[in-house]
Amino acid sequence: MESHNGANGHGTPAGQQATDMLLASVDCLREARQRVIKLRLEGFTLEEIAGMNGWSYDKTCAIFSRGLRDLKQ
């Protein structure tokens, strides 16, 4: 996955495998949580994500936090 600033985080096969596993896990989340986590992984700030979705910053933070919590489980 490439960030909106042009950098990527998987220069090695192990890094690519970890990225693939993370994205597969993200795909199991609820839609809003998927959207926020994927945009954050692309390098967008929570403020930018809130604006893109027409949400408040607080709502975006809550969705992001719930998404991270779900990924840890």
FIGUTOR-372639 format. One record per atom (N, C-alpha, C): y, z, x. Coordinates in steps of 0.1 Angstrom, whole numbers, padded with zeros to 4 digits, always signed. Each point is the difference from the previous one (the first is absolute). Example, Ala and Ser with C-alpha at 12.3 -4.5 7.8 and 13.67 -1.06 7.14 Angstrom:
-0057+0078+0132/+0012+0000-0009/+0012+0000+0009/+0011-0007-0004/+0011+0000+0009/+0011+0008-0008/
This chain:
-0012+0000+0009/+0012+0000-0009/+0012+0000+0009/+0009-0009-0002/+0012-0001+0008/+0012+0007-0007/+0008+0008+0008/+0011+0007-0006/+0012-0010-0002/+0010+0005-0008/+0011-0009-0002/+0009-0001+0012/-0003+0007+0010/+0008-0001+0013/-0008-0008+0010/-0012-0006-0004/-0007-0009+0009/-0011+0007+0009/-0001+0013+0000/-0010+0007+0008/-0013+0001-0008/-0011+0001+0008/-0012+0003-0006/-0007+0012+0007/-0010+0006-0007/-0005+0012+0006/-0015-0001+0004/-0005-0013+0002/-0014-0001+0002/-0003-0010+0011/+0003+0004+0013/-0002-0009+0011/-0014+0000+0005/-0008+0009-0004/-0014+0001+0005/-0010-0002-0012/-0012-0003+0003/-0010-0001-0011/-0002+0013-0007/+0000+0011+0007/-0001+0014-0006/+0012+0002-0009/+0012-0004+0004/+0012+0001-0008/+0000-0008-0012/-0006-0012+0001/-0001-0009-0012/-0010+0006-0010/-0011+0006+0005/-0010+0006-0008/+0006+0012-0008/+0008+0008+0007/+0007+0011-0006/+0010-0004-0011/+0007-0011+0003/+0009-0006-0010/-0007-0005-0012/-0011-0007+0002/-0008-0005-0011/-0005+0012-0009/-0005+0010+0007/-0005+0012-0008/+0011+0006-0008/+0012+0002+0006/+0011+0006-0007/+0004-0008-0012/+0001-0013+0002/+0004-0009-0011/-0010+0000-0011/-0013+0001+0003/-0010+0001-0010/+0001+0013-0008/+0004+0011+0007/+0002+0012-0007/+0012+0000-0009/+0011-0006+0005/+0012-0002-0008/-0003-0008-0013/-0008-0010+0001/-0003-0008-0012/-0007+0008-0011/-0005+0012+0003/-0007+0008-0010/+0010+0009-0007/+0012+0001+0005/+0010+0008-0007/+0006-0006-0012/+0006+0008-0008/+0007-0005-0012/+0011-0010+0004/+0003-0009-0009/+0009-0011+0004/+0013+0004+0006/+0007+0010-0005/+0013+0004+0005/-0001+0006+0014/-0011+0008+0002/-0003+0006+0013/-0003-0011+0010/-0008-0010-0004/-0003-0011+0009/+0013-0007+0005/+0008-0003-0010/+0013-0007+0003/+0008+0008+0010/+0002+0013-0002/+0009+0008+0009/-0007+0001+0014/-0012+0003+0000/-0007+0001+0013/+0000-0013+0008/-0003-0011-0006/+0000-0013+0007/+0014-0004+0005/+0010+0003-0009/+0014-0004+0005/+0004+0010+0011/-0004+0012+0000/+0003+0009+0011/-0007-0004+0012/-0013-0004-0001/-0007-0005+0012/+0007-0013+0006/+0006-0008-0009/+0008-0011+0005/+0013+0003+0007/+0004+0013-0001/+0012+0004+0007/+0012+0003-0009/-0002-0002-0013/+0011+0003-0009/+0003+0015-0001/+0012+0004-0001/+0003+0014-0003/-0003+0004-0014/-0001+0013-0003/-0001+0004-0014/+0012-0004-0008/+0012+0000+0006/+0012-0004-0007/-0001-0014-0005/-0005-0009+0010/-0001-0014-0003/-0011-0002-0011/-0011+0007+0001/-0011-0002-0010/+0005+0004-0014/+0008+0011+0000/+0006+0005-0013/+0008-0011-0006/+0009-0006+0008/+0008-0011-0005/-0007-0012-0005/-0011-0004+0008/-0008-0011-0004/-0007+0001-0014/-0003+0013-0003/-0008+0002-0012/+0009+0006-0011/+0013+0002+0002/+0008+0006-0010/-0003+0014-0003/-0005+0008+0010/-0004+0014-0002/+0011+0008+0007/+0000+0013-0003/+0008+0009+0007/-0007+0003+0013/+0008+0005+0010/-0005+0004+0013/-0011+0011-0002/+0003+0010-0009/-0009+0011-0002/-0014-0005-0006/+0001-0009-0009/-0012-0005-0006/-0008-0008+0011/+0006-0007+0008/-0006-0008+0011/-0007+0010+0010/+0007+0010+0003/-0005+0010+0009/-0013+0007-0006/+0001+0003-0012/-0012+0006-0007/-0012-0009+0000/+0003-0013-0003/-0011-0010+0000/-0006-0001+0014/+0008-0001+0010/-0004-0001+0013/-0009+0012+0004/+0005+0012-0003/-0007+0012+0003/-0014+0001-0006/+0000-0004-0013/-0013+0000-0007/-0010-0011+0006/+0006-0011+0004/-0008-0010+0006/-0006+0005+0013/+0008+0006+0008/-0005+0006+0013/-0011+0011-0003/+0003+0008-0009/-0010+0011-0004/-0013-0007-0004/+0000-0010-0008/-0012-0007-0005/-0007-0006+0012/+0007-0006+0010/-0006-0006+0011/-0007+0010+0009/+0005+0012+0001/-0006+0011+0008/-0013+0005-0006/-0002-0001-0013/-0012+0005-0007/-0012-0008+0003/
